[in-house]
Amino acid sequence: MRRREALCAIGSVLAAPGWAQDGSARVQVPDVRLQDQSGAAHGLRALCGGPVVIGFFYTGCSTVCPPQTAALRALRERLDAGAPKAGAARARLLSITVDPLGDSPEAIRAYARRFDVRLGLDAGWLMLTGQPAELARVWRAFGVPVGDPEAHSSLLWLGSARDRWTRAAALTPTARLAELVGSIGA
């Protein structure tokens, strides 16, 4: 079975969460274990215990993922330099693959090097992969279209496991993203 067909089969039962008119939604963050770029396992719900920005990507993307990665890098730098609210500096960035069959920890490390991204819990940014069935639960929770990695969304999800989530375009100006992160849990 080719990659696209395999991902379509995984995603055929996925449904999007209900978003309110103000752009917010309750997202039930699934209790799944994903692997970071080093191969270490992390519980997604635990990673989302505080302010978090989640983007979906894949390492073979040549359209939206490179500018989204650059935007997240700029956001991480701004948050580290002193965000508008104290809590925003603690925000974690998570980039989650939409192509688990192609995005191994090694592929993710190479992608991060290509974009000069510093990753790790101490850096406040993880790039995550995992088993397709586990990732399918994540995609379903966030309403991510599945089946063709090239058709993935360029939205960022901002929130925490305890709060409502909001979405923003990946290319939203960095200052605005930092404001949105600062308002999580406020």
N, C-alpha and C positions, 0 to 999 in steps of 0.2 A: 504494500500500500504506500502510495506516495505521501509526502509530508502534508500537502494541502488536504487530501482526502482524510488522512488520520486526524488532523485538527478539526475538520468539519464534523467528523463522527463524534469527537469529544464535545464539541460545542453545540450539537444539534438540540440539546435540551435546555440551553441557557435562556434566561429571561432577565430583562432589565429591572432594576429597582424603580419604585415610584418616586419621581422627583416632583417636589412642590413647585408652584409658580415662582417662588422666590429663588429657585435654583438649588434648594437644599433638599436633603433626603436623609432618612435613617438608613444606614448601611449596617447590616449584620456581618461584621468582619469574621470570616470563617476561621475556625481554630485548626489551621493547617501548618505543616512544617515545610519551609522552603529552604533552599540552599543559597548561600551568598556566593560571591565571586571567589572566595577561598575554599568553598566546599563545606563550610560550617552550617549547621542546621539552626534555624530560628523559627519560633512560633510567630506567625503573622499577627495574631491578636496581641501578643505581648509587645511586638514592635510598634503597634498602633496605640499603645497605652497613653501616649502624650501627643502633642501636636505632630502631625505627619503630612507630608505631601507625597502622593503616589502618582507615578506616571507609568504607562505601559509602553514597552519598546521591544525591539529585537535587534540583534547585532548585525544582521544582514540588510537592514533598512538603509536606503540611500535617499529617502525623501524627508519625512517629518522627524525621525529620531535624532539625526545629528543636530538640527537646531533646537529640538526639545532638550537634548543633553546639554547643549551650550547654555540654554536658559536656566536649567537646573543648577549647573555649575555656577552661574552668575548669582542665582538665589542663595546657594550655599555660602558663597563668598560674602554676600551682603549680610546674611544672618550672622555669620561668624564675626563680621566687622562691627556689629552692633545694630541689632534690629530695633524697630520702633517700640516693641514691648519686650520685656525681659523673657517671657515664655517663648517668644519666637526664636531666640537664639538656641533653644534646646530642641527645636523642631528637627525631626528626622526626615530625610528624603529616601524614598524607596522607588527604585525602578524595577518593574516586574515584567518578565518576558511574556510575549505572546507566542513564542516559538520554542517551547521546551525541547523539541526534537533537534533543534540546531544550536540552542544556547546553553552550552555546558559552562561550568565555572571557568574553564580555560578560555572559551570564546568570549565570555563576559570580561575577563581580565584583559584580554587583548583589545577589546572594544574600549574599555576604560583608559588603557594606555594611549590609544589612538586619540582620545579626546582630553588627555591630561587631567583625568578625574581622580581625585584621592578618595578611596573607598575604605569603609570599615566603620564599626560602631563608634570609635573615637573620632572619626571624621564626620559622623552624622549622615552618612549616605551609604546605602547598600544597594547592590544590583542583585536581583533574586531570580532563581530558576527553580525547577523542581519536577516532580512527577506530573505528567499531564492531567491525571484525575484530580490531584490537589489543586493545581493551577486552575482547572475548570471551575472549581468552587469559588476561587477568587474572582475569576472573570465574571461569573454569574452574579456575585455580590455587587460588583461595580458596573454591571451592564456593559461589559466590554465585548464588542463584536468578535466572534471567533470563527475560525475556519480558514481565513486567508490572512496571514500576518501583514500583508501589504495593505489591507483594508482597516487596520486598527485605528483607533481614535487618537487624536492629538490633544486630548483633554487631560488636565491634572485634577486629581481629587484631593481636597484639603479638609482635614478633620482629625478625629481621633475615635477610638473604639467606643468612647463614652458619649460623644457629641454627634450632632448632625453634621453631615458632610456637604460641601459645596464643590462646584466644578469651576475651572478657569481654563481658558485656552492656554496651551503650552507656551505660546509666544506673548502672553500678557507681560507688560513691562515689569521688570524686576521689582521696582519700588511698590507697585500694586500687589504683586504676589507676596512680598514681605508684609504688607499691611494685612492681607487676608490671613497669612499665617499668624500674625500677632493677635488676630481676633478669635482664633480657635480657643474655645472654652471660656471666652470672656462673657 
